[in-house]
């Protein structure tokens, strides 16, 4: 018995030791895995996370871009999505309310009222009662507006007309941007000789109340025959180009410079995806980004159906906001300063040239060169800017979506269209164009968006008699005429006066473009169309309400 115990005891001890070793190994391995997860995990913050923003703003994979069929959301759209948007100084302005108007008007003596009056009499526009009359009229007419302040009315074109300017925000606006309107009002009298508004002009019709223009101390691009139009700077828009103060300021800076790559002349969504990648890398490296303000607009959006160079970034996006949110320098000025330095100094500017995207931003983090120059000379798709932000770099480079807003000039057109309907309208997004012709990918789209089908389907979603805006790529204006007996129909082409050669937009973009007229191109149309659509109370979408075809073709739902 003793011999048997002496044989079995070591076997039992060995089994226990093996089990202990296995358990210890599992424990160590689990700790190692948890440690790796803790180090690498980044929670998707809805405001800053690149992953979250990628899902919010695009549904495009890292290396695949299709022809743009819709507008890409930008930074002002983020405010409505974020759980706790930042408070802007704009909100510190106390809005005007009907109570404040009544209190202010109550302080005026009754003796200021006339004893004899008749419509057509000359109006003293500086009379505070004129202001209060216009304010009350606007409250009744524009129920979706937050009025921030008014300017003292001035004389219009007739003795009984006054031009009045005010700043406002729309209650449904996602961003905190302020807008300005100035309209012409015809003033009449009630039975007790108090004022009343008998006529109100359209958006920006009160030209005499328009704020004075200020000449900007900044660069302007040469126009035809070398002429340079004076740059425009008004109180609401300042998209002048920042200029370095001296050679020393240039030498002491740190820059990230991207040469042109395969993204050039691609769709606008790919341009933005790549541009914000480059801007994100510059912020990660704590460098100023050298920005090319000249855009090549893809043929999808041009009347010539060819790619068109020379489009100014400021036609489409808010350069003033971008300057406030990111450190940037204009490429033309940067290259001029660089050449000037090299000609006048023996010691050249330290430059590190980086071929393509394979050198990661993390490898460049400690580089002390004045200029890091990424060169994209490889064939497509190896020369796409956005590839810098793929792979491991995606953990470190966050695209600064908040820095990119749509052009204030285009947004003024959006507010003019929305304001003409008092922001009380519904909208239908009717996608047709080439998709309706492609029966292989969209077999039902053409029939489902035919005039008769639209009448039937839209009536199920939108109450007849309402203002109905159609955002569409259908080129034939009269295509939607069958909807007119049922709705107050509005199309983008109904508002051509907002970008005609007598419009504010035309004059300002012409000056911005060195005296050369600017075409209201296809991307601008899509941008305005889509922004008006966003502001509708009821939205009818093609691929959710009008047809069962999938947005990207069959078998992609």
HELIX and SHEET records of a PDB file:
HELIX    1   1 UNK A    2  UNK A   40  1                                  39    
HELIX    2   2 UNK A   50  UNK A   57  1                                   8    
HELIX    3   3 UNK A   75  UNK A   81  1                                   7    
HELIX    4   4 UNK A   89  UNK A   92  5                                   4    
HELIX    5   5 UNK A   98  UNK A  106  1                                   9    
HELIX    6   6 UNK A  110  UNK A  112  5                                   3    
HELIX    7   7 UNK A  128  UNK A  141  1                                  14    
HELIX    8   8 UNK A  207  UNK A  209  5                                   3    
HELIX    9   9 UNK A  224  UNK A  226  5                                   3    
HELIX   10  10 UNK A  247  UNK A  252  1                                   6    
HELIX   11  11 UNK A  268  UNK A  284  1                                  17    
HELIX   12  12 UNK A  299  UNK A  301  5                                   3    
HELIX   13  13 UNK A  313  UNK A  315  5                                   3    
HELIX   14  14 UNK A  319  UNK A  325  1                                   7    
HELIX   15  15 UNK A  331  UNK A  344  1                                  14    
HELIX   16  16 UNK A  361  UNK A  364  1                                   4    
HELIX   17  17 UNK A  385  UNK A  389  5                                   5    
HELIX   18  18 UNK A  391  UNK A  395  5                                   5    
HELIX   19  19 UNK A  401  UNK A  403  5                                   3    
HELIX   20  20 UNK A  408  UNK A  420  1                                  13    
HELIX   21  21 UNK A  433  UNK A  437  1                                   5    
HELIX   22  22 UNK A  445  UNK A  448  1                                   4    
HELIX   23  23 UNK A  451  UNK A  461  1                                  11    
HELIX   24  24 UNK A  477  UNK A  483  5                                   7    
HELIX   25  25 UNK A  492  UNK A  498  5                                   7    
HELIX   26  26 UNK A  504  UNK A  512  1                                   9    
HELIX   27  27 UNK A  522  UNK A  534  1                                  13    
HELIX   28  28 UNK A  542  UNK A  546  3                                   5    
SHEET    1   A 3 UNK A 145  UNK A 150  0                                        
SHEET    2   A 3 UNK A 161  UNK A 170 -1                                        
SHEET    3   A 3 UNK A 154  UNK A 155 -1                                        
SHEET    1   B 4 UNK A 145  UNK A 150  0                                        
SHEET    2   B 4 UNK A 161  UNK A 170 -1                                        
SHEET    3   B 4 UNK A 179  UNK A 189 -1                                        
SHEET    4   B 4 UNK A 195  UNK A 200 -1                                        
SHEET    1   C 2 UNK A 214  UNK A 215  0                                        
SHEET    2   C 2 UNK A 232  UNK A 233 -1                                        
SHEET    1   D 5 UNK A 328  UNK A 330  0                                        
SHEET    2   D 5 UNK A 288  UNK A 291  1                                        
SHEET    3   D 5 UNK A 255  UNK A 258  1                                        
SHEET    4   D 5 UNK A 371  UNK A 375  1                                        
SHEET    5   D 5 UNK A 351  UNK A 355  1                                        
SHEET    1   E 2 UNK A 294  UNK A 297  0                                        
SHEET    2   E 2 UNK A 308  UNK A 312 -1                                        
SHEET    1   F 4 UNK A 488  UNK A 491  0                                        
SHEET    2   F 4 UNK A 467  UNK A 472  1                                        
SHEET    3   F 4 UNK A 426  UNK A 430  1                                        
SHEET    4   F 4 UNK A 539  UNK A 541  1                                        
END                                                                             
